[in-house]
Amino acid sequence: GILELIEAFNKICDLDEDLELLLLNAEHSHPSSAEFISEINKLVLEFNIENRVRVINDYLEEEESIELLSQADLIVMPYQQTGESSSAAVRTALASGSPVIVTPLDIFDDVSDAVIYLNGISPDEIATGIKSFMNGNLEWDIDKANNWKSYHSYDIVSTRLHNIIGSLMINSTLN
């Protein structure tokens, strides 16, 4: 959904002269990744928004990614159709503490309480959703997002898993 996001961003650039798009997408070793990055750069040039779009294709440590994402006013996860069952990237985005807006796909079902949903996946629908957020018409429930993050923290999940395993061990010795 990166190309759709760039097109959506181009549609809303006139709303705020300080609006910037930061794309954090690590380049993969497969040649198609470099080709896609070239396509991204071409589209940015075609729309003449290169002074408002920053593309980082280096692999970043998670802490560095989260730090950059924490500075965002809004994180957009513009996924299109995917066969994945969940998104690790959205968890990193949520860890940043910035509002996260996502396309209405099943891949985000497990984080539904912590994110804002767009109405669709097209560039127009993405642009409309971002505008609605910027205008205060789409609100992010920070309390729900923080509750989701707390409930899914490593400490909580590992304790829960430890208790489940302990319970299974006790039950297996009783049978």
N, C-alpha and C positions, 0 to 999 in steps of 0.2 A: 503493500500500500504506500510505499514511499513516493512513487510518481504521482499517485492520487493526492497525497498530502502536499507535494510541491505545487500541483495545480490549484488545490484549495487555498494554499497560502497566497499564491499569486492573485486569487480572486479577492482576498481580504487585505492586501497590502495597503490599499488607500484608506483604510480605517484608522491607521495609526502610523505615523512616519517612523516611530521607534520600534515597530514590530520587527522581530527577527525570528528566523527559523534555524534551529540547531538540529542537525541530523547526526545521531550517534549510531553508526552501523559499521561494525568491524568487517574488514575485507577478508573473505575466505580464500583459501589457496586455490580453489577451483577457478579455472579461467572465466567461467560465466560471471563470477563475482566482479572481476575487473571490468568486464563488459557492461555489467549493470551500473557500476559506479560511473563509467563513461556516459551512459545514458542519463544518469542523474545530472551530471555536470552539463550535458548538452541541453537538457530541459531548463535548468537554472539560467543558462546563457540565453536560451530562446525567449524566456520570459523577462530577461534583463533584470533579474533580481539577485545577481551575484554579490552585490554589496549588502544584502540582507539575509543571505543564507550561508551558514557555516557548516561544512561537511567534515566530520571526523571519521575516517575509516580505519584508524589504528585500533588495535586491540587494546582496551583499557582495563586496568584492574577494576574490580567491582567497586571499591571505595572511591576511585576517581570518577567512575561513571555516576555513582550516586551523588557525589559532590556537584558535578555539572548539572545533573537533573534537578537537584534541590534548588538551583538558582532559577529554574523555569517558572513562569507564571502558570503554564499549562503543559502537560505532557500528552501528546496525541499518539495513540496506538492505532494506526489506520489499517489494520490487517484486512485483507480481502479474504477470499475463500482459502481455507486451510484444512488439512487433515489432522492437524495436531489437536490433542485433547485439552491441553492447557498451555499457558505461556509463562515461561520463566522470566521473560523480559518485563512483563507487566508487574511481576513481584519486585523486580529491581526498581521499576518506576515508583511503585507504591512505597518502597523503603525510603525514597528520597523525601517524602513528606509533601511533595507538590501535587496539585490536583491532576488526576488522570482521566482522560476521556478516551473511550474505545468505540470501535465499530460494533454493531449488534450481532456478534457471532458467538457460537457455543463455546469457543475457546476461552471466553471471559466469564462463563457462568460461575466458576468457583470464586471469583472476586467481585461478583455483582453488587455486594453491599459497599464495596470500597471505591467504586469507579462511577463515572458519569457515562451514560450511553448516548451515542449519536443515533440519529434516526435512520441512517443507512451507510453505505460504503462508497458512494460516488463522490467525486471531488466537490460537487455542489452541496451534497448533504454534509460532508465534512466541513466545508466552509461555513455553512449555515450553523452547524453546531458550535464551531469555534466562535463565530460572531455572537451567538446566543450566550455563550459563557462570558465573553468579553463585556457584553451589555448587561450582565447580571441576571439573565433570564434562565440560565441553567446553573443550578447551585450544586456544589460539592459538599457532601455531608462529612466534614472532617472527623467528627466523632465516630461515625460508622467506619470510616477508613482506619482510624487509630485502633478501634476495637478489633477490626479484622487483622491488622498488623500484630496486635498483642496476642490474639488467639492463635495466630500462625507463626509466632516467633520460634526460633530454634529451641530455646529453653522450654517453652510450653509443649511444643510438639515432641521433643525428645523425652520429656517427663511423661507425657501421655503414652508414648510408645513403650517406655520402660515399664510403666504400670500394666499395660496390656500384656507384655511378654511375661512379667512376673505373675500375673493372674493366670495366664495359660499354663505356666510351669506348675503352679500350685494345683490347678484343676487336673492336670495330667497325672500328677502323683496321687491324687485322690481317687482316680478311676482305675 
